Amino acid sequence: MAREASPKLLEILVCPLTKMPLHYDRERQELVSRAARLAYPIRDGIPIMLTDVAREIDGN
């Protein structure tokens, strides 16, 4: 079972590229940057904020 990230932590994190807010996708356990079109994974409750491991997302 995956551990969820702390709600307080999610409030202060921003995209490392755009410095814009992130949106939490609970189902996929990702933090989504709509501006950068990237999804950063959350592993064992820890957001992995590296662009090298982020997933590119569609603009749709």
N, CA, C and O atoms as a Tripos MOL2 file, in Angstrom:
@<TRIPOS>MOLECULE
protein
  240   239    60     0     0
PROTEIN
NO_CHARGES

@<TRIPOS>ATOM
      1 N           0.8380   -1.1750    0.0000 N.3       1 MET1
      2 CA          0.0000    0.0000    0.0000 C.3       1 MET1
      3 C           0.8890    1.2480    0.0000 C.2       1 MET1
      4 O           1.8180    1.3540    0.8010 O.2       1 MET1
      5 N           0.6060    2.1680   -0.8820 N.am      2 ALA2
      6 CA          1.4030    3.3940   -1.0140 C.3       2 ALA2
      7 C           1.0230    4.3860    0.0780 C.2       2 ALA2
      8 O          -0.1550    4.5550    0.3940 O.2       2 ALA2
      9 N           2.0160    5.0320    0.6430 N.am      3 ARG3
     10 CA          1.7910    6.0820    1.6320 C.3       3 ARG3
     11 C           1.5490    7.3900    0.9140 C.2       3 ARG3
     12 O           2.2170    7.6970   -0.0740 O.2       3 ARG3
     13 N           0.5910    8.1660    1.4090 N.am      4 GLU4
     14 CA          0.2920    9.4480    0.7830 C.3       4 GLU4
     15 C           1.2140   10.5320    1.3240 C.2       4 GLU4
     16 O           1.6940   10.4650    2.4560 O.2       4 GLU4
     17 N           1.4420   11.5170    0.4900 N.am      5 ALA5
     18 CA          2.2680   12.6600    0.8900 C.3       5 ALA5
     19 C           1.5030   13.5140    1.8950 C.2       5 ALA5
     20 O           0.2720   13.5390    1.8930 O.2       5 ALA5
     21 N           2.2280   14.1950    2.7310 N.am      6 SER6
     22 CA          1.6470   15.0740    3.7410 C.3       6 SER6
     23 C           0.8960   16.2300    3.0740 C.2       6 SER6
     24 O           1.4320   16.8740    2.1720 O.2       6 SER6
     25 N          -0.3370   16.4960    3.5090 N.am      7 PRO7
     26 CA         -1.0820   17.6310    2.9410 C.3       7 PRO7
     27 C          -0.3490   18.9630    3.1180 C.2       7 PRO7
     28 O          -0.3940   19.8100    2.2260 O.2       7 PRO7
     29 N           0.3180   19.1590    4.2440 N.am      8 LYS8
     30 CA          1.0760   20.4080    4.4700 C.3       8 LYS8
     31 C           2.2200   20.5400    3.4680 C.2       8 LYS8
     32 O           2.4890   21.6270    2.9570 O.2       8 LYS8
     33 N           2.8840   19.4280    3.1970 N.am      9 LEU9
     34 CA          3.9750   19.4370    2.2220 C.3       9 LEU9
     35 C           3.4440   19.7850    0.8350 C.2       9 LEU9
     36 O           4.0600   20.5640    0.1090 O.2       9 LEU9
     37 N           2.3090   19.2110    0.4710 N.am     10 LEU10
     38 CA          1.7330   19.4600   -0.8510 C.3      10 LEU10
     39 C           1.3550   20.9290   -1.0340 C.2      10 LEU10
     40 O           1.3920   21.4450   -2.1510 O.2      10 LEU10
     41 N           0.9930   21.6000    0.0530 N.am     11 GLU11
     42 CA          0.6150   23.0130   -0.0250 C.3      11 GLU11
     43 C           1.7860   23.9180   -0.4020 C.2      11 GLU11
     44 O           1.5870   24.9550   -1.0360 O.2      11 GLU11
     45 N           2.9980   23.5380   -0.0200 N.am     12 ILE12
     46 CA          4.1400   24.4390   -0.2400 C.3      12 ILE12
     47 C           4.9760   24.0970   -1.4720 C.2      12 ILE12
     48 O           5.7940   24.9070   -1.9090 O.2      12 ILE12
     49 N           4.7780   22.9170   -2.0280 N.am     13 LEU13
     50 CA          5.5770   22.5250   -3.1960 C.3      13 LEU13
     51 C           5.1170   23.2440   -4.4540 C.2      13 LEU13
     52 O           3.9240   23.4840   -4.6420 O.2      13 LEU13
     53 N           6.0680   23.5830   -5.3100 N.am     14 VAL14
     54 CA          5.7840   24.1600   -6.6240 C.3      14 VAL14
     55 C           6.6130   23.4070   -7.6570 C.2      14 VAL14
     56 O           7.5490   22.6880   -7.3090 O.2      14 VAL14
     57 N           6.2690   23.5720   -8.9040 N.am     15 CYS15
     58 CA          7.0200   22.9410   -9.9840 C.3      15 CYS15
     59 C           8.4380   23.5200  -10.0090 C.2      15 CYS15
     60 O           8.6010   24.7400   -9.9900 O.2      15 CYS15
     61 N           9.4600   22.6690  -10.0520 N.am     16 PRO16
     62 CA         10.8350   23.1750  -10.0800 C.3      16 PRO16
     63 C          11.1790   23.9400  -11.3600 C.2      16 PRO16
     64 O          12.1170   24.7370  -11.3660 O.2      16 PRO16
     65 N          10.4390   23.7100  -12.4300 N.am     17 LEU17
     66 CA         10.7120   24.4230  -13.6880 C.3      17 LEU17
     67 C           9.9870   25.7590  -13.7730 C.2      17 LEU17
     68 O          10.5900   26.7840  -14.0930 O.2      17 LEU17
     69 N           8.6900   25.7400  -13.4840 N.am     18 THR18
     70 CA          7.8670   26.9300  -13.6910 C.3      18 THR18
     71 C           7.6060   27.7370  -12.4210 C.2      18 THR18
     72 O           7.1940   28.8950  -12.4900 O.2      18 THR18
     73 N           7.8470   27.1230  -11.2640 N.am     19 LYS19
     74 CA          7.5400   27.7300   -9.9540 C.3      19 LYS19
     75 C           6.0440   27.9630   -9.7670 C.2      19 LYS19
     76 O           5.6370   28.7560   -8.9180 O.2      19 LYS19
     77 N           5.2330   27.2770  -10.5540 N.am     20 MET20
     78 CA          3.7790   27.3700  -10.4560 C.3      20 MET20
     79 C           3.2580   26.2670   -9.5330 C.2      20 MET20
     80 O           3.9540   25.2810   -9.2920 O.2      20 MET20
     81 N           2.0280   26.4310   -9.0130 N.am     21 PRO21
     82 CA          1.4520   25.4140   -8.1270 C.3      21 PRO21
     83 C           1.2950   24.0660   -8.8240 C.2      21 PRO21
     84 O           1.1910   23.9830  -10.0480 O.2      21 PRO21
     85 N           1.2810   23.0230   -8.0120 N.am     22 LEU22
     86 CA          1.0910   21.6580   -8.4960 C.3      22 LEU22
     87 C          -0.2840   21.1620   -8.0750 C.2      22 LEU22
     88 O          -0.8400   21.6160   -7.0760 O.2      22 LEU22
     89 N          -0.8200   20.2340   -8.8390 N.am     23 HIS23
     90 CA         -2.1210   19.6470   -8.5380 C.3      23 HIS23
     91 C          -1.9110   18.1810   -8.1920 C.2      23 HIS23
     92 O          -1.2520   17.4460   -8.9280 O.2      23 HIS23
     93 N          -2.4760   17.7630   -7.0680 N.am     24 TYR24
     94 CA         -2.2940   16.4060   -6.5700 C.3      24 TYR24
     95 C          -3.2660   15.4520   -7.2500 C.2      24 TYR24
     96 O          -4.4800   15.6410   -7.1760 O.2      24 TYR24
     97 N          -2.7420   14.4370   -7.9070 N.am     25 ASP25
     98 CA         -3.5520   13.3650   -8.4970 C.3      25 ASP25
     99 C          -3.4540   12.1710   -7.5570 C.2      25 ASP25
    100 O          -2.4890   11.4080   -7.5970 O.2      25 ASP25
    101 N          -4.4700   12.0210   -6.7100 N.am     26 ARG26
    102 CA         -4.4780   10.9810   -5.6830 C.3      26 ARG26
    103 C          -4.4640    9.5860   -6.3020 C.2      26 ARG26
    104 O          -3.7730    8.6950   -5.8080 O.2      26 ARG26
    105 N          -5.2180    9.3950   -7.3730 N.am     27 GLU27
    106 CA         -5.3170    8.0780   -8.0050 C.3      27 GLU27
    107 C          -3.9700    7.6050   -8.5530 C.2      27 GLU27
    108 O          -3.5960    6.4470   -8.3690 O.2      27 GLU27
    109 N          -3.2530    8.4850   -9.2140 N.am     28 ARG28
    110 CA         -1.9550    8.1240   -9.8110 C.3      28 ARG28
    111 C          -0.7730    8.3640   -8.8810 C.2      28 ARG28
    112 O           0.3560    7.9860   -9.1940 O.2      28 ARG28
    113 N          -1.0330    8.9920   -7.7350 N.am     29 GLN29
    114 CA          0.0300    9.3550   -6.7960 C.3      29 GLN29
    115 C           1.1130   10.1780   -7.5050 C.2      29 GLN29
    116 O           2.2880    9.8130   -7.5450 O.2      29 GLN29
    117 N           0.6550   11.3080   -8.0620 N.am     30 GLU30
    118 CA          1.5420   12.2180   -8.7880 C.3      30 GLU30
    119 C           1.1940   13.6590   -8.4430 C.2      30 GLU30
    120 O           0.0650   13.9680   -8.0620 O.2      30 GLU30
    121 N           2.1750   14.5230   -8.5830 N.am     31 LEU31
    122 CA          1.9610   15.9580   -8.5320 C.3      31 LEU31
    123 C           2.0820   16.4720   -9.9590 C.2      31 LEU31
    124 O           3.1060   16.2790  -10.6140 O.2      31 LEU31
    125 N           1.0370   17.1210  -10.4300 N.am     32 VAL32
    126 CA          0.9550   17.5160  -11.8300 C.3      32 VAL32
    127 C           1.2100   19.0110  -11.9830 C.2      32 VAL32
    128 O           0.5850   19.8390  -11.3200 O.2      32 VAL32
    129 N           2.1410   19.3310  -12.8710 N.am     33 SER33
    130 CA          2.3940   20.7120  -13.2620 C.3      33 SER33
    131 C           1.7370   20.9070  -14.6230 C.2      33 SER33
    132 O           2.2420   20.4430  -15.6460 O.2      33 SER33
    133 N           0.6130   21.5970  -14.6170 N.am     34 ARG34
    134 CA         -0.0820   21.8450  -15.8900 C.3      34 ARG34
    135 C           0.7300   22.7790  -16.7740 C.2      34 ARG34
    136 O           0.7250   22.6410  -17.9970 O.2      34 ARG34
    137 N           1.4280   23.7290  -16.1590 N.am     35 ALA35
    138 CA          2.2350   24.6920  -16.9170 C.3      35 ALA35
    139 C           3.3840   24.0080  -17.6520 C.2      35 ALA35
    140 O           3.6580   24.3270  -18.8090 O.2      35 ALA35
    141 N           4.0560   23.0730  -16.9890 N.am     36 ALA36
    142 CA          5.1950   22.3690  -17.5970 C.3      36 ALA36
    143 C           4.7670   21.0880  -18.3050 C.2      36 ALA36
    144 O           5.5610   20.4650  -19.0100 O.2      36 ALA36
    145 N           3.5180   20.7030  -18.1150 N.am     37 ARG37
    146 CA          2.9750   19.4530  -18.6790 C.3      37 ARG37
    147 C           3.8040   18.2470  -18.2310 C.2      37 ARG37
    148 O           4.1680   17.3810  -19.0270 O.2      37 ARG37
    149 N           4.0900   18.2240  -16.9140 N.am     38 LEU38
    150 CA          4.8450   17.1320  -16.3040 C.3      38 LEU38
    151 C           4.1120   16.6340  -15.0690 C.2      38 LEU38
    152 O           3.4190   17.3940  -14.3930 O.2      38 LEU38
    153 N           4.2740   15.3420  -14.7850 N.am     39 ALA39
    154 CA          3.7200   14.7380  -13.5760 C.3      39 ALA39
    155 C           4.8670   14.1260  -12.7860 C.2      39 ALA39
    156 O           5.5770   13.2440  -13.2710 O.2      39 ALA39
    157 N           5.0330   14.6070  -11.5710 N.am     40 TYR40
    158 CA          6.1030   14.1280  -10.6950 C.3      40 TYR40
    159 C           5.5510   13.0150   -9.8060 C.2      40 TYR40
    160 O           4.5180   13.2020   -9.1620 O.2      40 TYR40
    161 N           6.2140   11.8680   -9.7580 N.am     41 PRO41
    162 CA          5.6970   10.7520   -8.9640 C.3      41 PRO41
    163 C           5.8630   10.9850   -7.4610 C.2      41 PRO41
    164 O           6.7510   11.7130   -7.0170 O.2      41 PRO41
    165 N           4.9840   10.3450   -6.7020 N.am     42 ILE42
    166 CA          5.1050   10.3080   -5.2460 C.3      42 ILE42
    167 C           5.3700    8.8560   -4.8880 C.2      42 ILE42
    168 O           4.5580    7.9810   -5.1860 O.2      42 ILE42
    169 N           6.5010    8.5990   -4.2500 N.am     43 ARG43
    170 CA          6.8860    7.2270   -3.8890 C.3      43 ARG43
    171 C           7.0210    7.1250   -2.3770 C.2      43 ARG43
    172 O           7.8030    7.8460   -1.7570 O.2      43 ARG43
    173 N           6.2530    6.2250   -1.8010 N.am     44 ASP44
    174 CA          6.2650    6.0340   -0.3380 C.3      44 ASP44
    175 C           6.0400    7.3460    0.4000 C.2      44 ASP44
    176 O           6.6590    7.6040    1.4320 O.2      44 ASP44
    177 N           5.1400    8.1790   -0.1440 N.am     45 GLY45
    178 CA          4.8010    9.4440    0.4880 C.3      45 GLY45
    179 C           5.7700   10.5710    0.2250 C.2      45 GLY45
    180 O           5.6050   11.6660    0.7640 O.2      45 GLY45
    181 N           6.7870   10.3260   -0.6000 N.am     46 ILE46
    182 CA          7.8090   11.3410   -0.8740 C.3      46 ILE46
    183 C           7.7190   11.7970   -2.3320 C.2      46 ILE46
    184 O           7.9220   10.9880   -3.2370 O.2      46 ILE46
    185 N           7.4190   13.0800   -2.5760 N.am     47 PRO47
    186 CA          7.3960   13.5840   -3.9470 C.3      47 PRO47
    187 C           8.8060   13.5800   -4.5450 C.2      47 PRO47
    188 O           9.7550   14.0590   -3.9250 O.2      47 PRO47
    189 N           8.9270   13.0370   -5.7460 N.am     48 ILE48
    190 CA         10.2070   13.0040   -6.4560 C.3      48 ILE48
    191 C          10.1740   14.1530   -7.4660 C.2      48 ILE48
    192 O           9.6060   14.0250   -8.5510 O.2      48 ILE48
    193 N          10.7880   15.2710   -7.0950 N.am     49 MET49
    194 CA         10.6830   16.5040   -7.8750 C.3      49 MET49
    195 C          11.8420   16.6670   -8.8550 C.2      49 MET49
    196 O          12.4400   17.7390   -8.9470 O.2      49 MET49
    197 N          12.1470   15.6170   -9.5720 N.am     50 LEU50
    198 CA         13.2190   15.6380  -10.5670 C.3      50 LEU50
    199 C          12.6050   15.5630  -11.9560 C.2      50 LEU50
    200 O          11.7980   14.6770  -12.2380 O.2      50 LEU50
    201 N          12.9870   16.4910  -12.8210 N.am     51 THR51
    202 CA         12.4230   16.4870  -14.1710 C.3      51 THR51
    203 C          12.8190   15.2340  -14.9440 C.2      51 THR51
    204 O          12.0980   14.8110  -15.8480 O.2      51 THR51
    205 N          13.9500   14.6390  -14.5990 N.am     52 ASP52
    206 CA         14.3990   13.4180  -15.2840 C.3      52 ASP52
    207 C          13.4630   12.2350  -15.0530 C.2      52 ASP52
    208 O          13.3850   11.3370  -15.8920 O.2      52 ASP52
    209 N          12.7550   12.2240  -13.9300 N.am     53 VAL53
    210 CA         11.8500   11.1080  -13.6320 C.3      53 VAL53
    211 C          10.3860   11.4870  -13.8150 C.2      53 VAL53
    212 O           9.5050   10.6380  -13.6790 O.2      53 VAL53
    213 N          10.1180   12.7550  -14.1220 N.am     54 ALA54
    214 CA          8.7410   13.1970  -14.3420 C.3      54 ALA54
    215 C           8.2000   12.6110  -15.6430 C.2      54 ALA54
    216 O           8.9320   12.3700  -16.6030 O.2      54 ALA54
    217 N           6.8850   12.3920  -15.6310 N.am     55 ARG55
    218 CA          6.1940   11.8560  -16.8020 C.3      55 ARG55
    219 C           5.6000   13.0240  -17.5860 C.2      55 ARG55
    220 O           4.9580   13.9040  -17.0120 O.2      55 ARG55
    221 N           5.8200   13.0250  -18.9100 N.am     56 GLU56
    222 CA          5.2020   14.0530  -19.7530 C.3      56 GLU56
    223 C           3.7190   13.7400  -19.8830 C.2      56 GLU56
    224 O           3.3280   12.5810  -20.0220 O.2      56 GLU56
    225 N           2.8960   14.7890  -19.8370 N.am     57 ILE57
    226 CA          1.4560   14.6020  -19.9460 C.3      57 ILE57
    227 C           0.9140   15.3500  -21.1530 C.2      57 ILE57
    228 O           1.5220   16.3020  -21.6420 O.2      57 ILE57
    229 N          -0.2410   14.9000  -21.6210 N.am     58 ASP58
    230 CA         -0.9280   15.5420  -22.7390 C.3      58 ASP58
    231 C          -1.5090   16.8690  -22.2850 C.2      58 ASP58
    232 O          -1.7710   17.0670  -21.0990 O.2      58 ASP58
    233 N          -1.7040   17.7530  -23.2060 N.am     59 GLY59
    234 CA         -2.3380   19.0220  -22.9100 C.3      59 GLY59
    235 C          -3.8480   18.9400  -22.9070 C.2      59 GLY59
    236 O          -4.5210   19.9350  -22.6390 O.2      59 GLY59
    237 N          -4.3920   17.7730  -23.1980 N.am     60 ASN60
    238 CA         -5.8540   17.6070  -23.2860 C.3      60 ASN60
    239 C          -6.5000   17.5280  -21.9430 C.2      60 ASN60
    240 O          -7.7190   17.3880  -21.8520 O.2      60 ASN60
@<TRIPOS>BOND
     1     1     2 1
     2     2     3 1
     3     3     4 2
     4     3     5 am
     5     5     6 1
     6     6     7 1
     7     7     8 2
     8     7     9 am
     9     9    10 1
    10    10    11 1
    11    11    12 2
    12    11    13 am
    13    13    14 1
    14    14    15 1
    15    15    16 2
    16    15    17 am
    17    17    18 1
    18    18    19 1
    19    19    20 2
    20    19    21 am
    21    21    22 1
    22    22    23 1
    23    23    24 2
    24    23    25 am
    25    25    26 1
    26    26    27 1
    27    27    28 2
    28    27    29 am
    29    29    30 1
    30    30    31 1
    31    31    32 2
    32    31    33 am
    33    33    34 1
    34    34    35 1
    35    35    36 2
    36    35    37 am
    37    37    38 1
    38    38    39 1
    39    39    40 2
    40    39    41 am
    41    41    42 1
    42    42    43 1
    43    43    44 2
    44    43    45 am
    45    45    46 1
    46    46    47 1
    47    47    48 2
    48    47    49 am
    49    49    50 1
    50    50    51 1
    51    51    52 2
    52    51    53 am
    53    53    54 1
    54    54    55 1
    55    55    56 2
    56    55    57 am
    57    57    58 1
    58    58    59 1
    59    59    60 2
    60    59    61 am
    61    61    62 1
    62    62    63 1
    63    63    64 2
    64    63    65 am
    65    65    66 1
    66    66    67 1
    67    67    68 2
    68    67    69 am
    69    69    70 1
    70    70    71 1
    71    71    72 2
    72    71    73 am
    73    73    74 1
    74    74    75 1
    75    75    76 2
    76    75    77 am
    77    77    78 1
    78    78    79 1
    79    79    80 2
    80    79    81 am
    81    81    82 1
    82    82    83 1
    83    83    84 2
    84    83    85 am
    85    85    86 1
    86    86    87 1
    87    87    88 2
    88    87    89 am
    89    89    90 1
    90    90    91 1
    91    91    92 2
    92    91    93 am
    93    93    94 1
    94    94    95 1
    95    95    96 2
    96    95    97 am
    97    97    98 1
    98    98    99 1
    99    99   100 2
   100    99   101 am
   101   101   102 1
   102   102   103 1
   103   103   104 2
   104   103   105 am
   105   105   106 1
   106   106   107 1
   107   107   108 2
   108   107   109 am
   109   109   110 1
   110   110   111 1
   111   111   112 2
   112   111   113 am
   113   113   114 1
   114   114   115 1
   115   115   116 2
   116   115   117 am
   117   117   118 1
   118   118   119 1
   119   119   120 2
   120   119   121 am
   121   121   122 1
   122   122   123 1
   123   123   124 2
   124   123   125 am
   125   125   126 1
   126   126   127 1
   127   127   128 2
   128   127   129 am
   129   129   130 1
   130   130   131 1
   131   131   132 2
   132   131   133 am
   133   133   134 1
   134   134   135 1
   135   135   136 2
   136   135   137 am
   137   137   138 1
   138   138   139 1
   139   139   140 2
   140   139   141 am
   141   141   142 1
   142   142   143 1
   143   143   144 2
   144   143   145 am
   145   145   146 1
   146   146   147 1
   147   147   148 2
   148   147   149 am
   149   149   150 1
   150   150   151 1
   151   151   152 2
   152   151   153 am
   153   153   154 1
   154   154   155 1
   155   155   156 2
   156   155   157 am
   157   157   158 1
   158   158   159 1
   159   159   160 2
   160   159   161 am
   161   161   162 1
   162   162   163 1
   163   163   164 2
   164   163   165 am
   165   165   166 1
   166   166   167 1
   167   167   168 2
   168   167   169 am
   169   169   170 1
   170   170   171 1
   171   171   172 2
   172   171   173 am
   173   173   174 1
   174   174   175 1
   175   175   176 2
   176   175   177 am
   177   177   178 1
   178   178   179 1
   179   179   180 2
   180   179   181 am
   181   181   182 1
   182   182   183 1
   183   183   184 2
   184   183   185 am
   185   185   186 1
   186   186   187 1
   187   187   188 2
   188   187   189 am
   189   189   190 1
   190   190   191 1
   191   191   192 2
   192   191   193 am
   193   193   194 1
   194   194   195 1
   195   195   196 2
   196   195   197 am
   197   197   198 1
   198   198   199 1
   199   199   200 2
   200   199   201 am
   201   201   202 1
   202   202   203 1
   203   203   204 2
   204   203   205 am
   205   205   206 1
   206   206   207 1
   207   207   208 2
   208   207   209 am
   209   209   210 1
   210   210   211 1
   211   211   212 2
   212   211   213 am
   213   213   214 1
   214   214   215 1
   215   215   216 2
   216   215   217 am
   217   217   218 1
   218   218   219 1
   219   219   220 2
   220   219   221 am
   221   221   222 1
   222   222   223 1
   223   223   224 2
   224   223   225 am
   225   225   226 1
   226   226   227 1
   227   227   228 2
   228   227   229 am
   229   229   230 1
   230   230   231 1
   231   231   232 2
   232   231   233 am
   233   233   234 1
   234   234   235 1
   235   235   236 2
   236   235   237 am
   237   237   238 1
   238   238   239 1
   239   239   240 2
@<TRIPOS>SUBSTRUCTURE
     1 MET1         2 RESIDUE 1 A MET
     2 ALA2         6 RESIDUE 1 A ALA
     3 ARG3        10 RESIDUE 1 A ARG
     4 GLU4        14 RESIDUE 1 A GLU
     5 ALA5        18 RESIDUE 1 A ALA
     6 SER6        22 RESIDUE 1 A SER
     7 PRO7        26 RESIDUE 1 A PRO
     8 LYS8        30 RESIDUE 1 A LYS
     9 LEU9        34 RESIDUE 1 A LEU
    10 LEU10       38 RESIDUE 1 A LEU
    11 GLU11       42 RESIDUE 1 A GLU
    12 ILE12       46 RESIDUE 1 A ILE
    13 LEU13       50 RESIDUE 1 A LEU
    14 VAL14       54 RESIDUE 1 A VAL
    15 CYS15       58 RESIDUE 1 A CYS
    16 PRO16       62 RESIDUE 1 A PRO
    17 LEU17       66 RESIDUE 1 A LEU
    18 THR18       70 RESIDUE 1 A THR
    19 LYS19       74 RESIDUE 1 A LYS
    20 MET20       78 RESIDUE 1 A MET
    21 PRO21       82 RESIDUE 1 A PRO
    22 LEU22       86 RESIDUE 1 A LEU
    23 HIS23       90 RESIDUE 1 A HIS
    24 TYR24       94 RESIDUE 1 A TYR
    25 ASP25       98 RESIDUE 1 A ASP
    26 ARG26      102 RESIDUE 1 A ARG
    27 GLU27      106 RESIDUE 1 A GLU
    28 ARG28      110 RESIDUE 1 A ARG
    29 GLN29      114 RESIDUE 1 A GLN
    30 GLU30      118 RESIDUE 1 A GLU
    31 LEU31      122 RESIDUE 1 A LEU
    32 VAL32      126 RESIDUE 1 A VAL
    33 SER33      130 RESIDUE 1 A SER
    34 ARG34      134 RESIDUE 1 A ARG
    35 ALA35      138 RESIDUE 1 A ALA
    36 ALA36      142 RESIDUE 1 A ALA
    37 ARG37      146 RESIDUE 1 A ARG
    38 LEU38      150 RESIDUE 1 A LEU
    39 ALA39      154 RESIDUE 1 A ALA
    40 TYR40      158 RESIDUE 1 A TYR
    41 PRO41      162 RESIDUE 1 A PRO
    42 ILE42      166 RESIDUE 1 A ILE
    43 ARG43      170 RESIDUE 1 A ARG
    44 ASP44      174 RESIDUE 1 A ASP
    45 GLY45      178 RESIDUE 1 A GLY
    46 ILE46      182 RESIDUE 1 A ILE
    47 PRO47      186 RESIDUE 1 A PRO
    48 ILE48      190 RESIDUE 1 A ILE
    49 MET49      194 RESIDUE 1 A MET
    50 LEU50      198 RESIDUE 1 A LEU
    51 THR51      202 RESIDUE 1 A THR
    52 ASP52      206 RESIDUE 1 A ASP
    53 VAL53      210 RESIDUE 1 A VAL
    54 ALA54      214 RESIDUE 1 A ALA
    55 ARG55      218 RESIDUE 1 A ARG
    56 GLU56      222 RESIDUE 1 A GLU
    57 ILE57      226 RESIDUE 1 A ILE
    58 ASP58      230 RESIDUE 1 A ASP
    59 GLY59      234 RESIDUE 1 A GLY
    60 ASN60      238 RESIDUE 1 A ASN
